[in-house]
């Protein structure tokens, strides 16, 4: 049955003192991924006031060769202000997932 598939049956539990709103801390995640360490990715503040895309976080990782003004210009051609950002980076290779 579909309810036995892992995606539906797995229920991760957290201790009561765990604050779910603090589960994702952008600066810690970017540091873990090696963003802004002189590599291929950098932190952009183009969405600081959610002006680019209201469903993206304030800080996003973008390719190091792209400036914020270029991202803003590209938004003119993107649906709902969405633009590709880094969501996962391998710790052992240059493999990434962007959305």
C-alpha positions as CSV (number, residue, x, y, z in Angstrom):
1,X,0.0,0.0,0.0
2,X,1.1,3.6,-0.6
3,X,1.1,4.4,3.1
4,X,3.9,1.9,3.6
5,X,6.2,3.7,1.3
6,X,9.1,5.4,3.2
7,X,8.1,8.9,2.1
8,X,4.7,8.4,3.8
9,X,5.6,6.1,6.7
10,X,8.7,7.7,8.1
11,X,8.0,10.0,11.0
12,X,11.1,11.7,12.3
13,X,10.8,12.8,15.9
14,X,12.5,15.8,17.5
15,X,13.1,16.4,21.2
16,X,10.6,19.0,22.6
17,X,13.4,21.6,23.2
18,X,14.3,21.5,19.4
19,X,13.2,24.7,17.8
20,X,12.1,23.7,14.2
21,X,12.4,27.4,13.1
22,X,16.1,27.2,13.8
23,X,16.7,23.9,11.9
24,X,18.0,25.8,8.9
25,X,20.6,28.5,9.7
26,X,21.8,29.8,6.3
27,X,25.3,31.0,7.4
28,X,26.0,27.6,9.0
29,X,24.8,25.7,5.9
30,X,26.8,27.9,3.5
31,X,29.9,27.4,5.6
32,X,29.3,23.6,5.6
33,X,29.0,23.7,1.8
34,X,32.1,25.8,1.3
35,X,30.1,28.7,-0.1
36,X,32.1,32.0,0.0
37,X,35.4,30.3,0.5
38,X,36.8,31.5,-2.8
39,X,35.2,28.7,-4.8
40,X,32.5,28.6,-7.4
41,X,29.7,29.8,-5.2
42,X,28.9,33.0,-3.2
43,X,26.2,34.3,-0.9
44,X,23.9,36.8,-2.5
45,X,21.8,39.3,-0.7
46,X,19.7,40.1,-3.8
47,X,16.6,38.8,-1.9
48,X,17.3,40.5,1.4
49,X,13.9,42.1,1.6
50,X,12.2,39.3,-0.3
51,X,12.0,41.7,-3.2
52,X,13.2,39.2,-5.8
53,X,11.2,36.2,-4.8
54,X,9.0,36.0,-1.7
55,X,9.3,32.2,-1.5
56,X,13.1,32.2,-1.3
57,X,15.2,32.9,1.8
58,X,16.9,36.3,2.3
59,X,20.3,34.8,1.6
60,X,20.8,32.5,-1.4
61,X,23.9,30.9,-2.9
62,X,24.6,31.8,-6.6
63,X,27.5,31.1,-8.9
64,X,30.5,33.3,-7.9
65,X,30.7,34.7,-11.4
66,X,27.2,36.3,-11.3
67,X,26.8,39.7,-9.7
68,X,23.6,40.7,-8.0
69,X,22.7,43.3,-10.7
70,X,22.8,40.4,-13.2
71,X,20.4,38.4,-11.1
72,X,18.1,41.3,-10.9
73,X,18.2,41.8,-14.6
74,X,17.5,38.1,-15.2
75,X,14.4,38.3,-13.0
76,X,12.7,40.3,-15.8
77,X,12.5,37.0,-17.7
78,X,11.7,34.6,-14.9
79,X,8.3,33.5,-13.6
80,X,7.4,34.7,-10.1
81,X,10.9,36.1,-9.6
82,X,12.4,32.6,-9.3
83,X,16.0,32.1,-10.3
84,X,18.3,29.1,-9.9
85,X,20.0,28.9,-6.5
86,X,22.2,26.4,-4.8
87,X,20.2,24.0,-2.5
88,X,22.8,21.3,-2.0
89,X,26.5,20.8,-2.6
90,X,28.6,17.7,-2.1
91,X,31.3,17.9,0.6
92,X,33.6,15.7,-1.5
93,X,33.1,16.9,-5.1
94,X,31.7,19.8,-7.1
95,X,28.3,18.1,-7.5
96,X,25.4,20.4,-6.8
97,X,21.6,20.6,-6.9
98,X,20.0,23.9,-7.8
99,X,16.4,24.9,-7.9
